[in-house]
Amino acid sequence: MISLREHNEAREAPRLIARLQKGESIALVSDAGTPGISDPGARLVRAARESGVTVVPIPGPNAVATALSASGFPADQFVFAGFPPRSGEARREWFEALRDDPRTLVLFEAPHRIESTFEDLRHYLAERPMILARELTKINEEFVISPSQVAHVKNLGEFTVVIGPVEASSDAELDEKHVLNIFGRLTEEARFDEQTAMRLTGHLLDVPSRQIAKIIKKHKISVKRQIERLS
């Protein structure tokens, strides 16, 4: 048995490839799920393929597929986002990217950060349905459907969150001038930051905030082009 971890995979991979090239057989096994899915192993598998070594996959448990199959959300197209960054600008940009993707989303989270992550999910994706799964396929398996809060969920075990896709809707149904007027009042008069103003505008008009974001972005580009023409 050789422990293959994030911090030693670069060192161990060449040693393991050398053994494979001598004719040995090696099985890459994860203690929780499928190797390479938010677990080490991709570097070793890539090195094996580049060295001409045959790689044979054996199906195993996978929290992504398991959560999707029990979510009821469409899975013909989905995005697996892994774990959110812990803090800072990278975390904000990560959630903004999720907000702008209309497909079904799947992410993992650690027990000690699940509450703060759900706060961010409610902020950026408040209009989308969500399912929180804890300890999938284990004796303490638990599902919380579209939770408004997670205070009653035990902060123990492994968490998988599935977020439903954006419902089809046409931007043409919105009066862009009305959207810009509401957004302008929220940012200029009420002094809300832009992200909060987009979310509140979406709530007021009962549309996904990503549609509001598209209109605001389009307006900013238009204004910028007008300024460039005049300068």
QUINORUR-V94657 format. One record per residue. N is the residue number from 0. RES is the residue in one letter. OMEGA is omega in whole degrees, 0 to 359 (NA if undefined). BURIAL is # if it has 24 or more other C-alpha atoms within 12 Angstrom, else .. Layout:
n=[N & N]
res=[RES & RES]
omega=[OMEGA & OMEGA]
burial=[BURIAL & BURIAL]
//
This chain:
n=[0 & 1 & 2 & 3 & 4 & 5 & 6 & 7 & 8 & 9 & 10 & 11 & 12 & 13 & 14 & 15 & 16 & 17 & 18 & 19 & 20 & 21 & 22 & 23 & 24 & 25 & 26 & 27 & 28 & 29 & 30 & 31 & 32 & 33 & 34 & 35 & 36 & 37 & 38 & 39 & 40 & 41 & 42 & 43 & 44 & 45 & 46 & 47 & 48 & 49 & 50 & 51 & 52 & 53 & 54 & 55 & 56 & 57 & 58 & 59 & 60 & 61 & 62 & 63 & 64 & 65 & 66 & 67 & 68 & 69 & 70 & 71 & 72 & 73 & 74 & 75 & 76 & 77 & 78 & 79 & 80 & 81 & 82 & 83 & 84 & 85 & 86 & 87 & 88 & 89 & 90 & 91 & 92 & 93 & 94 & 95 & 96 & 97 & 98 & 99 & 100 & 101 & 102 & 103 & 104 & 105 & 106 & 107 & 108 & 109 & 110 & 111 & 112 & 113 & 114 & 115 & 116 & 117 & 118 & 119 & 120 & 121 & 122 & 123 & 124 & 125 & 126 & 127 & 128 & 129 & 130 & 131 & 132 & 133 & 134 & 135 & 136 & 137 & 138 & 139 & 140 & 141 & 142 & 143 & 144 & 145 & 146 & 147 & 148 & 149 & 150 & 151 & 152 & 153 & 154 & 155 & 156 & 157 & 158 & 159 & 160 & 161 & 162 & 163 & 164 & 165 & 166 & 167 & 168 & 169 & 170 & 171 & 172 & 173 & 174 & 175 & 176 & 177 & 178 & 179 & 180 & 181 & 182 & 183 & 184 & 185 & 186 & 187 & 188 & 189 & 190 & 191 & 192 & 193 & 194 & 195 & 196 & 197 & 198 & 199 & 200 & 201 & 202 & 203 & 204 & 205 & 206 & 207 & 208 & 209 & 210 & 211 & 212 & 213 & 214 & 215 & 216 & 217 & 218 & 219 & 220 & 221 & 222 & 223 & 224 & 225 & 226 & 227 & 228 & 229 & 230]
res=[M & I & S & L & R & E & H & N & E & A & R & E & A & P & R & L & I & A & R & L & Q & K & G & E & S & I & A & L & V & S & D & A & G & T & P & G & I & S & D & P & G & A & R & L & V & R & A & A & R & E & S & G & V & T & V & V & P & I & P & G & P & N & A & V & A & T & A & L & S & A & S & G & F & P & A & D & Q & F & V & F & A & G & F & P & P & R & S & G & E & A & R & R & E & W & F & E & A & L & R & D & D & P & R & T & L & V & L & F & E & A & P & H & R & I & E & S & T & F & E & D & L & R & H & Y & L & A & E & R & P & M & I & L & A & R & E & L & T & K & I & N & E & E & F & V & I & S & P & S & Q & V & A & H & V & K & N & L & G & E & F & T & V & V & I & G & P & V & E & A & S & S & D & A & E & L & D & E & K & H & V & L & N & I & F & G & R & L & T & E & E & A & R & F & D & E & Q & T & A & M & R & L & T & G & H & L & L & D & V & P & S & R & Q & I & A & K & I & I & K & K & H & K & I & S & V & K & R & Q & I & E & R & L & S]
omega=[177 & 178 & 180 & 185 & 179 & 186 & 180 & 184 & 180 & 181 & 185 & 184 & 180 & 179 & 180 & 178 & 179 & 179 & 178 & 181 & 176 & 177 & 179 & 175 & 181 & 176 & 177 & 186 & 176 & 179 & 180 & 177 & 184 & 178 & 178 & 178 & 187 & 175 & 176 & 177 & 183 & 180 & 179 & 180 & 179 & 179 & 179 & 180 & 180 & 180 & 179 & 179 & 179 & 177 & 182 & 180 & 174 & 183 & 179 & 181 & 182 & 183 & 181 & 181 & 181 & 180 & 179 & 184 & 181 & 184 & 186 & 178 & 179 & 182 & 176 & 171 & 177 & 179 & 173 & 187 & 180 & 179 & 175 & 171 & 187 & 185 & 171 & 183 & 180 & 179 & 179 & 181 & 179 & 180 & 177 & 178 & 176 & 181 & 184 & 180 & 186 & 185 & 172 & 184 & 176 & 177 & 176 & 172 & 179 & 184 & 183 & 178 & 186 & 181 & 180 & 178 & 178 & 174 & 179 & 178 & 178 & 180 & 187 & 185 & 187 & 186 & 185 & 179 & 182 & 173 & 177 & 179 & 179 & 175 & 181 & 178 & 180 & 186 & 180 & 179 & 183 & 176 & 173 & 185 & 180 & 184 & 174 & 174 & 181 & 183 & 183 & 179 & 180 & 179 & 181 & 174 & 184 & 183 & 174 & 180 & 176 & 183 & 183 & 181 & 176 & 178 & 182 & 179 & 183 & 176 & 181 & 180 & 183 & 173 & 186 & 179 & 179 & 178 & 181 & 179 & 179 & 180 & 180 & 179 & 181 & 182 & 186 & 183 & 181 & 176 & 174 & 173 & 188 & 181 & 179 & 180 & 177 & 181 & 180 & 177 & 177 & 178 & 182 & 182 & 178 & 176 & 178 & 182 & 179 & 175 & 177 & 181 & 179 & 180 & 179 & 179 & 179 & 180 & 180 & 179 & 179 & 180 & 180 & 180 & 178 & 179 & 180 & 179 & 182 & 184 & NA]
burial=[. & . & . & # & # & . & . & . & # & . & . & . & # & . & . & # & # & . & . & # & . & . & . & . & . & # & . & # & # & # & . & . & # & # & # & # & # & # & # & # & # & . & # & # & # & . & # & # & . & . & . & . & . & . & . & . & . & . & . & . & . & # & # & # & # & # & # & # & . & # & # & . & # & # & # & . & . & # & # & # & # & # & # & # & . & . & . & . & . & . & . & . & . & # & # & # & . & # & # & # & # & # & # & # & # & # & # & # & # & # & # & . & # & # & # & . & # & # & . & # & # & # & # & # & # & # & # & # & # & # & # & # & # & # & # & # & . & . & . & . & . & # & # & # & # & # & # & . & . & # & . & . & # & # & . & . & # & # & # & # & # & # & # & # & # & # & . & . & . & . & . & . & . & . & . & # & . & . & # & # & . & # & # & # & . & # & . & . & . & . & . & . & . & # & # & # & # & # & # & # & # & # & # & . & . & . & # & # & # & # & # & # & # & # & # & # & . & . & . & . & . & . & . & . & . & . & . & . & . & . & .]
//
